[in-house]
Amino acid sequence: MGRRFSSRRVKTHRQYTYEEAGYAVGRSSQTVRGWRKEGLVVLDSQTPHLIVGAELKAFLDKRNNEAVLTLALDQFRCMRCGGATRAYGGMADYEAYTPARGVLKALCEVCEGACCKFVSKSQLDDLAGILNIALPNARDT
């Protein structure tokens, strides 16, 4: 999953070269050329190759929407796999950031890499029935 790029500066009725498209989204022309392999439609029947603004905008919007990962209540985001997974052994550690919010840390059940998920106190109460959550001791805080 790549970095997110804003499509707000792309004009839909304009045609761009690789260099112009890169300048419009704040990236290099080589990055835009690489997007061609990822599905960006390029008019390559003549030189210089042209990119229709509407196609560039649609490609960036689709790419940004794919980057969003929606998790179920009992799922975590794995830092190694990059996907949604469940906690290994159904165990997680809770670390409070504020009185109302904190982060659950666990191991991925697929690759045993680090997983995390931000939760509120109300979500923590709901997750207590699903996961074995280790809360910090009063003397540790």
TAZISUL-V59030 format. One record per residue. N is the residue number from 1. RES is the residue in one letter. OMEGA is omega in degrees with one decimal (none if undefined). BURIAL is I if it has 16 or more other C-alpha atoms within 10 Angstrom, else O. Layout:
n->N res->RES omega->OMEGA burial->BURIAL
n->N res->RES omega->OMEGA burial->BURIAL
This chain:
n->1 res->M omega->-176.1 burial->O
n->2 res->G omega->-180.0 burial->O
n->3 res->R omega->-179.4 burial->O
n->4 res->R omega->179.3 burial->O
n->5 res->F omega->-179.2 burial->O
n->6 res->S omega->178.2 burial->O
n->7 res->S omega->-174.0 burial->I
n->8 res->R omega->-179.2 burial->O
n->9 res->R omega->-179.6 burial->O
n->10 res->V omega->177.1 burial->I
n->11 res->K omega->-173.8 burial->I
n->12 res->T omega->-176.1 burial->O
n->13 res->H omega->-177.9 burial->O
n->14 res->R omega->174.4 burial->O
n->15 res->Q omega->-174.9 burial->I
n->16 res->Y omega->165.2 burial->I
n->17 res->T omega->178.5 burial->I
n->18 res->Y omega->-178.1 burial->I
n->19 res->E omega->179.7 burial->O
n->20 res->E omega->178.5 burial->I
n->21 res->A omega->177.7 burial->I
n->22 res->G omega->178.1 burial->I
n->23 res->Y omega->-177.8 burial->I
n->24 res->A omega->-178.4 burial->I
n->25 res->V omega->176.6 burial->I
n->26 res->G omega->179.3 burial->O
n->27 res->R omega->179.5 burial->O
n->28 res->S omega->178.7 burial->O
n->29 res->S omega->178.0 burial->I
n->30 res->Q omega->176.6 burial->O
n->31 res->T omega->179.7 burial->O
n->32 res->V omega->176.7 burial->I
n->33 res->R omega->178.4 burial->I
n->34 res->G omega->178.5 burial->O
n->35 res->W omega->178.5 burial->I
n->36 res->R omega->178.6 burial->O
n->37 res->K omega->179.8 burial->O
n->38 res->E omega->174.4 burial->O
n->39 res->G omega->176.9 burial->O
n->40 res->L omega->-178.9 burial->I
n->41 res->V omega->-178.6 burial->O
n->42 res->V omega->175.7 burial->I
n->43 res->L omega->-173.7 burial->O
n->44 res->D omega->179.7 burial->O
n->45 res->S omega->178.8 burial->O
n->46 res->Q omega->177.7 burial->O
n->47 res->T omega->0.0 burial->O
n->48 res->P omega->176.5 burial->O
n->49 res->H omega->-178.5 burial->O
n->50 res->L omega->177.6 burial->I
n->51 res->I omega->178.0 burial->I
n->52 res->V omega->-176.5 burial->I
n->53 res->G omega->179.5 burial->I
n->54 res->A omega->178.1 burial->O
n->55 res->E omega->178.6 burial->I
n->56 res->L omega->179.4 burial->I
n->57 res->K omega->179.6 burial->I
n->58 res->A omega->179.0 burial->O
n->59 res->F omega->-179.1 burial->I
n->60 res->L omega->178.8 burial->I
n->61 res->D omega->178.5 burial->I
n->62 res->K omega->179.9 burial->O
n->63 res->R omega->179.5 burial->I
n->64 res->N omega->179.0 burial->I
n->65 res->N omega->177.8 burial->O
n->66 res->E omega->-178.1 burial->O
n->67 res->A omega->-178.8 burial->O
n->68 res->V omega->-178.6 burial->O
n->69 res->L omega->179.2 burial->O
n->70 res->T omega->-176.6 burial->O
n->71 res->L omega->171.0 burial->O
n->72 res->A omega->-175.6 burial->O
n->73 res->L omega->-176.5 burial->O
n->74 res->D omega->-179.5 burial->O
n->75 res->Q omega->177.5 burial->I
n->76 res->F omega->173.5 burial->I
n->77 res->R omega->-179.8 burial->I
n->78 res->C omega->-179.6 burial->I
n->79 res->M omega->-179.3 burial->O
n->80 res->R omega->-179.1 burial->O
n->81 res->C omega->-177.8 burial->O
n->82 res->G omega->-176.4 burial->O
n->83 res->G omega->178.1 burial->I
n->84 res->A omega->-178.4 burial->I
n->85 res->T omega->177.1 burial->I
n->86 res->R omega->-178.3 burial->I
n->87 res->A omega->178.3 burial->I
n->88 res->Y omega->179.8 burial->I
n->89 res->G omega->179.9 burial->O
n->90 res->G omega->-178.3 burial->O
n->91 res->M omega->178.4 burial->I
n->92 res->A omega->175.8 burial->I
n->93 res->D omega->179.1 burial->I
n->94 res->Y omega->176.7 burial->I
n->95 res->E omega->-176.9 burial->I
n->96 res->A omega->173.5 burial->I
n->97 res->Y omega->176.1 burial->O
n->98 res->T omega->177.8 burial->O
n->99 res->P omega->-176.7 burial->O
n->100 res->A omega->-172.1 burial->O
n->101 res->R omega->177.9 burial->O
n->102 res->G omega->-178.9 burial->I
n->103 res->V omega->172.8 burial->I
n->104 res->L omega->178.7 burial->I
n->105 res->K omega->-178.0 burial->I
n->106 res->A omega->173.8 burial->I
n->107 res->L omega->179.4 burial->I
n->108 res->C omega->178.6 burial->I
n->109 res->E omega->-179.5 burial->I
n->110 res->V omega->-173.7 burial->O
n->111 res->C omega->-178.2 burial->O
n->112 res->E omega->173.8 burial->O
n->113 res->G omega->-178.9 burial->O
n->114 res->A omega->177.0 burial->I
n->115 res->C omega->176.3 burial->I
n->116 res->C omega->-179.8 burial->I
n->117 res->K omega->175.3 burial->I
n->118 res->F omega->-178.4 burial->I
n->119 res->V omega->173.1 burial->I
n->120 res->S omega->179.1 burial->O
n->121 res->K omega->179.7 burial->O
n->122 res->S omega->176.6 burial->O
n->123 res->Q omega->179.3 burial->O
n->124 res->L omega->177.0 burial->I
n->125 res->D omega->178.5 burial->O
n->126 res->D omega->-178.6 burial->O
n->127 res->L omega->-178.0 burial->O
n->128 res->A omega->177.2 burial->O
n->129 res->G omega->-176.7 burial->O
n->130 res->I omega->-175.0 burial->O
n->131 res->L omega->170.8 burial->I
n->132 res->N omega->-172.4 burial->O
n->133 res->I omega->177.3 burial->I
n->134 res->A omega->177.7 burial->O
n->135 res->L omega->178.8 burial->O
n->136 res->P omega->177.1 burial->O
n->137 res->N omega->-179.1 burial->O
n->138 res->A omega->-179.0 burial->O
n->139 res->R omega->179.0 burial->O
n->140 res->D omega->-175.7 burial->O
n->141 res->T omega->none burial->O
